[in-house]
Amino acid sequence: MSFSIGGIASGLNTNSIIENLMKIERIPYTRLEAKKTKLTEIQAFYRAFNTKVNTLKDAAADLTLRSNFAQYTANSSNESAIRVSSGNAASTGTFLVEVTQLATPHVLTWDAANPDQKLADDQQKKTLTFRTGDGDKTIDIEVSGTTLGEMMEDIKNKINNNGELKGISASVINTSSGKKLMFTASETGKDGKIEGAKYAGALSEINSIFGAAASKEPDDAIFTVNGVEITKSSNEIKDVIDGVTITLVGKGSSTLNVKTDADKVASAVEKFVKAYNDVVSTIREFTGKEKALQGDSTLLSLDSNLSAWISSVVDLGEDGKHTLAEFGLEVDKGVTSADLMTGKISFDKEKFKTEYLKDPDKMLQMFNKTVKADGETKPLGIGAIIKDGLHQWTKSVDGIITTQIKGYDSEVSYVSDQMERMELQLQKKEERMKKQFVAMEVALSKLKNEQDWMSGQLGMLTKKS
């Protein structure tokens, strides 16, 4: 604990003197503090920048996937009869589809005209036995109820809550003529009929309680595609038109149009352009004149690489050599002055879509083409070049940006240690100053007391004489 006497003997403001002296002593510490702040800001920049570069790498990688250049759209002229969707590698064309019959499930119904009717004692508990596979495994469901209505509810709940039993669902409805227990096949069409050894034991027990079930037989879906009749057990059809899912929802006809969707492809390219421009503009924003990272060799090197990669000439063999500028992706389009160049891509979406529709595979190769050379795969397409090139920058262990971040981590840690040591030294120096000034004040006070005593003695001698 420090103690300070503020100029009692000297009349000086010693506290203020110490404070000002310490301000001078703290100048090196303040410089370290400013250095740490700057290093921390650069460190944070590189972390955020690494995320942007990874986003660009992923966007470039997406453009090397065939699936992103095989985009299709499908629509139906009458969605009250047919809904349609497309996936990758769809068969394009126009198809007239007419639905004459929807697929329906098999339904068994048992009636209870008087749901409150009490069951005989030997009917109040039953074991419903279902067989699975080849009949070698059984599923036994214990049901109970004192009345017809209670038994229906218990059968419904036990069947629906049994995780092993597949193929049917149970329900109970109230009608003007009493309750009805219903089994509905999980699958539509004749293939899903509730019959055979799987259900025989259970149905026999239920029939013994409620009487024979009424059966609503299942129907297969019947429809035509361009005049050719087709029968399916389901209303969802995936194997008639390649890459297209047709869902039958009602009787009627509809014209289906399946075509290449250039907008979806352009969206993937647009995502890449946005990521590329974000990285380039970030580099130039922070390395410009009088900016925080002016002349940063790491950022300038990446900027140079990106410029070279995006301007690469892609050799498509028989289709010749091309650059992305021919397909609507041009760097600094229309800029003639070096001072105005930004390095950013201008994306002519309509031009790109026009070129894509002419030859989708050619456009894919502009981004994903590779060649085998000396046992290695060499990237030629722009997406492949940028994806592989940025991998060296973004690797989590020894990537160029990762190494840069680790370097700043070390510098920040080193400066923090320096500051901690200097802070201890400054605290000790301040304590010494305070003690020295206290000692001075005590000494001055002692001298003053001695002076006063001597003055008193001299005064007394003068009176005597």
Buried (B, 14 or more C-beta within 10 A) or exposed (E): EEEBBBBBBBEBEBBEBBEEBBEEBBEBBEEBBEBBEEBBEBBEBBEEBBEBBBBBBBBBBBBBBEEBBBBBBBBBBBEEBBBBBBBEEBEBEEBEBBBEEBBBBBBBBBBBEEBEEEBEEEBBEBEBBBBBEEEEEEBEBEBBBEBBBBBBBBBBEBBEEBEEBEBBBBBBEEEEEBBBBBBBBEBBBBBBBBEEEBBEBBBEBBEEBBEEBEBBEBBBBBBBBEEEEBEBBBBEBBEBBEBBBBBBBEBBBBEBBBBBBBEBBBBBBBBBBBBBBBBBBBBBEBBEEEEEBEEBEBBBEBBEBBBEBBEBEBEBEEEEEBBBBEBBBBBBEEBEEEEEEEBBBBBBBEBBBEBBEEEBEBBBBBBBBBEEEEEEEEBBBBBBBBBBBBEEBBEEEEBBBBEBBBBBEEBBEEBBEBBEEBEEEBEEBBEEBBEEBBEBBEEBBEEEEEEEEEEEEEEEEEEEE
